[in-house]
Amino acid sequence: MGGYSGINATMQRVKVVVYWRGMRKDVKHFILQCVVCQRNKYDTSASPKLLQPLLISNQIWQHITMDFVEGLPKSCGK
């Protein structure tokens, strides 16, 4: 269900048992075409860092900021 562990890990496991010329290219092609792997990709984005406080402005409208909040759980169906 989880797919393969990537090209390098799959190569390590396969080359213990068998070897053929062009094996790395074939393994890479197989994994890139695998439907299970494409459906179950994991998130590779960096985890968020600690928030930093904004500086206090000397003048009005000197700094304008926006917060984008995403991924909140549903509340009352909304």
Distance bins in CASP14 RR format, pairs under 12 A and 6 or more apart:
PFRMAT RR
TARGET T0000
AUTHOR 0000-0000-0000
RMODE 2
METHOD distances of the structure
MODEL  1
1 36 1 0 0 1 0 0 0 0 0 0 0
1 37 0 0 0 0 0 1 0 0 0 0 0
1 39 0 0 0 0 1 0 0 0 0 0 0
1 40 1 0 0 1 0 0 0 0 0 0 0
2 34 0 0 0 0 0 1 0 0 0 0 0
2 35 0 0 0 0 0 1 0 0 0 0 0
2 36 1 0 0 1 0 0 0 0 0 0 0
2 37 1 0 0 1 0 0 0 0 0 0 0
2 38 0 0 0 0 0 1 0 0 0 0 0
2 39 0 0 0 0 1 0 0 0 0 0 0
2 40 1 0 1 0 0 0 0 0 0 0 0
2 41 0 0 0 0 1 0 0 0 0 0 0
2 42 0 0 0 0 1 0 0 0 0 0 0
3 9 0 0 0 0 0 1 0 0 0 0 0
3 10 0 0 0 0 1 0 0 0 0 0 0
3 30 0 0 0 0 0 1 0 0 0 0 0
3 31 0 0 0 0 1 0 0 0 0 0 0
3 34 1 0 0 1 0 0 0 0 0 0 0
3 35 0 0 0 0 1 0 0 0 0 0 0
3 36 1 0 1 0 0 0 0 0 0 0 0
3 37 1 0 1 0 0 0 0 0 0 0 0
3 38 0 0 0 0 1 0 0 0 0 0 0
3 39 0 0 0 0 1 0 0 0 0 0 0
3 40 1 0 1 0 0 0 0 0 0 0 0
3 41 0 0 0 0 1 0 0 0 0 0 0
3 42 0 0 0 0 0 1 0 0 0 0 0
4 10 1 0 1 0 0 0 0 0 0 0 0
4 11 0 0 0 0 0 1 0 0 0 0 0
4 12 0 0 0 0 0 1 0 0 0 0 0
4 13 0 0 0 0 1 0 0 0 0 0 0
4 14 0 0 0 0 0 1 0 0 0 0 0
4 27 0 0 0 0 1 0 0 0 0 0 0
4 28 0 0 0 0 0 1 0 0 0 0 0
4 30 0 0 0 0 1 0 0 0 0 0 0
4 31 1 0 1 0 0 0 0 0 0 0 0
4 32 0 0 0 0 0 1 0 0 0 0 0
4 33 0 0 0 0 0 1 0 0 0 0 0
4 34 1 0 0 1 0 0 0 0 0 0 0
4 35 0 0 0 0 0 1 0 0 0 0 0
4 36 0 0 0 0 1 0 0 0 0 0 0
4 37 1 0 1 0 0 0 0 0 0 0 0
4 38 0 0 0 0 0 1 0 0 0 0 0
4 40 0 0 0 0 1 0 0 0 0 0 0
4 41 0 0 0 0 0 1 0 0 0 0 0
4 42 0 0 0 0 0 1 0 0 0 0 0
5 11 0 0 0 0 0 1 0 0 0 0 0
5 12 0 0 0 0 1 0 0 0 0 0 0
5 13 0 0 0 0 1 0 0 0 0 0 0
5 14 0 0 0 0 0 1 0 0 0 0 0
5 27 0 0 0 0 0 1 0 0 0 0 0
5 31 0 0 0 0 1 0 0 0 0 0 0
5 34 0 0 0 0 0 1 0 0 0 0 0
5 37 0 0 0 0 1 0 0 0 0 0 0
5 40 0 0 0 0 0 1 0 0 0 0 0
5 42 0 0 0 0 0 1 0 0 0 0 0
6 12 0 0 0 0 1 0 0 0 0 0 0
6 13 0 0 0 0 0 1 0 0 0 0 0
6 14 0 0 0 0 0 1 0 0 0 0 0
6 27 0 0 0 0 1 0 0 0 0 0 0
6 28 0 0 0 0 1 0 0 0 0 0 0
6 30 0 0 0 0 0 1 0 0 0 0 0
6 31 1 0 1 0 0 0 0 0 0 0 0
6 32 0 0 0 0 1 0 0 0 0 0 0
6 34 0 0 0 0 1 0 0 0 0 0 0
6 37 1 0 0 1 0 0 0 0 0 0 0
6 40 0 0 0 0 0 1 0 0 0 0 0
6 41 0 0 0 0 0 1 0 0 0 0 0
6 42 0 0 0 0 0 1 0 0 0 0 0
6 44 0 0 0 0 0 1 0 0 0 0 0
7 13 0 0 0 0 0 1 0 0 0 0 0
7 14 0 0 0 0 0 1 0 0 0 0 0
7 15 0 0 0 0 0 1 0 0 0 0 0
7 23 0 0 0 0 0 1 0 0 0 0 0
7 24 1 0 0 1 0 0 0 0 0 0 0
7 25 0 0 0 0 0 1 0 0 0 0 0
7 26 0 0 0 0 0 1 0 0 0 0 0
7 27 1 0 0 1 0 0 0 0 0 0 0
7 28 1 0 1 0 0 0 0 0 0 0 0
7 29 0 0 0 0 1 0 0 0 0 0 0
7 30 0 0 0 0 1 0 0 0 0 0 0
7 31 1 0 1 0 0 0 0 0 0 0 0
7 32 0 0 0 0 1 0 0 0 0 0 0
7 34 0 0 0 0 0 1 0 0 0 0 0
7 37 0 0 0 0 0 1 0 0 0 0 0
8 14 0 0 0 0 0 1 0 0 0 0 0
8 15 0 0 0 0 0 1 0 0 0 0 0
8 24 0 0 0 0 1 0 0 0 0 0 0
8 27 0 0 0 0 1 0 0 0 0 0 0
8 28 0 0 0 0 1 0 0 0 0 0 0
8 31 0 0 0 0 0 1 0 0 0 0 0
9 15 0 0 0 0 0 1 0 0 0 0 0
9 16 0 0 0 0 0 1 0 0 0 0 0
9 27 0 0 0 0 0 1 0 0 0 0 0
9 31 0 0 0 0 1 0 0 0 0 0 0
10 16 0 0 0 0 0 1 0 0 0 0 0
10 17 0 0 0 0 0 1 0 0 0 0 0
10 23 0 0 0 0 0 1 0 0 0 0 0
10 24 0 0 0 0 1 0 0 0 0 0 0
10 26 0 0 0 0 0 1 0 0 0 0 0
10 27 1 0 1 0 0 0 0 0 0 0 0
10 28 0 0 0 0 1 0 0 0 0 0 0
10 29 0 0 0 0 0 1 0 0 0 0 0
10 30 0 0 0 0 1 0 0 0 0 0 0
10 31 1 0 0 1 0 0 0 0 0 0 0
10 32 0 0 0 0 0 1 0 0 0 0 0
10 34 0 0 0 0 1 0 0 0 0 0 0
10 37 0 0 0 0 1 0 0 0 0 0 0
11 17 0 0 0 0 0 1 0 0 0 0 0
11 18 0 0 0 0 0 1 0 0 0 0 0
11 19 0 0 0 0 0 1 0 0 0 0 0
11 22 0 0 0 0 0 1 0 0 0 0 0
11 23 1 0 0 1 0 0 0 0 0 0 0
11 24 1 0 0 1 0 0 0 0 0 0 0
11 25 0 0 0 0 0 1 0 0 0 0 0
11 26 0 0 0 0 0 1 0 0 0 0 0
11 27 1 0 1 0 0 0 0 0 0 0 0
11 28 0 0 0 0 1 0 0 0 0 0 0
11 30 0 0 0 0 0 1 0 0 0 0 0
11 31 0 0 0 0 1 0 0 0 0 0 0
12 23 0 0 0 0 0 1 0 0 0 0 0
12 24 0 0 0 0 0 1 0 0 0 0 0
12 27 0 0 0 0 0 1 0 0 0 0 0
13 23 0 0 0 0 0 1 0 0 0 0 0
13 27 0 0 0 0 1 0 0 0 0 0 0
13 31 0 0 0 0 0 1 0 0 0 0 0
14 20 0 0 0 0 1 0 0 0 0 0 0
14 22 0 0 0 0 0 1 0 0 0 0 0
14 23 1 0 0 1 0 0 0 0 0 0 0
14 24 0 0 0 0 1 0 0 0 0 0 0
14 26 0 0 0 0 1 0 0 0 0 0 0
14 27 1 0 0 1 0 0 0 0 0 0 0
14 28 0 0 0 0 0 1 0 0 0 0 0
14 30 0 0 0 0 1 0 0 0 0 0 0
14 31 0 0 0 0 0 1 0 0 0 0 0
15 22 0 0 0 0 0 1 0 0 0 0 0
15 23 1 0 0 1 0 0 0 0 0 0 0
15 24 0 0 0 0 1 0 0 0 0 0 0
15 26 0 0 0 0 0 1 0 0 0 0 0
15 27 0 0 0 0 1 0 0 0 0 0 0
16 23 0 0 0 0 0 1 0 0 0 0 0
17 23 0 0 0 0 0 1 0 0 0 0 0
18 26 0 0 0 0 0 1 0 0 0 0 0
18 27 0 0 0 0 0 1 0 0 0 0 0
19 26 0 0 0 0 0 1 0 0 0 0 0
19 27 0 0 0 0 0 1 0 0 0 0 0
20 26 1 0 0 1 0 0 0 0 0 0 0
20 27 0 0 0 0 0 1 0 0 0 0 0
22 28 0 0 0 0 1 0 0 0 0 0 0
22 29 0 0 0 0 0 1 0 0 0 0 0
22 30 0 0 0 0 0 1 0 0 0 0 0
23 29 0 0 0 0 0 1 0 0 0 0 0
23 30 0 0 0 0 0 1 0 0 0 0 0
24 30 0 0 0 0 0 1 0 0 0 0 0
24 31 0 0 0 0 0 1 0 0 0 0 0
25 31 0 0 0 0 0 1 0 0 0 0 0
25 32 0 0 0 0 0 1 0 0 0 0 0
26 32 0 0 0 0 0 1 0 0 0 0 0
26 33 0 0 0 0 0 1 0 0 0 0 0
27 33 0 0 0 0 0 1 0 0 0 0 0
27 34 0 0 0 0 0 1 0 0 0 0 0
27 37 0 0 0 0 0 1 0 0 0 0 0
28 34 0 0 0 0 0 1 0 0 0 0 0
28 37 0 0 0 0 0 1 0 0 0 0 0
29 37 0 0 0 0 0 1 0 0 0 0 0
30 36 0 0 0 0 0 1 0 0 0 0 0
30 37 0 0 0 0 1 0 0 0 0 0 0
31 37 1 0 1 0 0 0 0 0 0 0 0
31 38 0 0 0 0 1 0 0 0 0 0 0
31 41 0 0 0 0 0 1 0 0 0 0 0
32 38 0 0 0 0 1 0 0 0 0 0 0
32 41 0 0 0 0 0 1 0 0 0 0 0
34 40 0 0 0 0 1 0 0 0 0 0 0
34 41 0 0 0 0 0 1 0 0 0 0 0
35 41 0 0 0 0 0 1 0 0 0 0 0
48 68 0 0 0 0 0 1 0 0 0 0 0
48 69 0 0 0 0 0 1 0 0 0 0 0
48 70 0 0 0 0 0 1 0 0 0 0 0
48 71 0 0 0 0 0 1 0 0 0 0 0
51 65 0 0 0 0 0 1 0 0 0 0 0
51 67 0 0 0 0 1 0 0 0 0 0 0
52 65 0 0 0 0 0 1 0 0 0 0 0
53 65 0 0 0 0 0 1 0 0 0 0 0
54 62 0 0 0 0 0 1 0 0 0 0 0
54 63 1 0 0 1 0 0 0 0 0 0 0
54 64 0 0 0 0 0 1 0 0 0 0 0
54 65 1 0 0 1 0 0 0 0 0 0 0
54 66 0 0 0 0 0 1 0 0 0 0 0
54 67 0 0 0 0 0 1 0 0 0 0 0
55 62 0 0 0 0 1 0 0 0 0 0 0
55 63 1 0 0 1 0 0 0 0 0 0 0
55 65 0 0 0 0 0 1 0 0 0 0 0
56 62 0 0 0 0 1 0 0 0 0 0 0
56 63 0 0 0 0 1 0 0 0 0 0 0
57 63 1 0 1 0 0 0 0 0 0 0 0
57 64 0 0 0 0 1 0 0 0 0 0 0
57 65 0 0 0 0 0 1 0 0 0 0 0
72 78 0 0 0 0 0 1 0 0 0 0 0
END
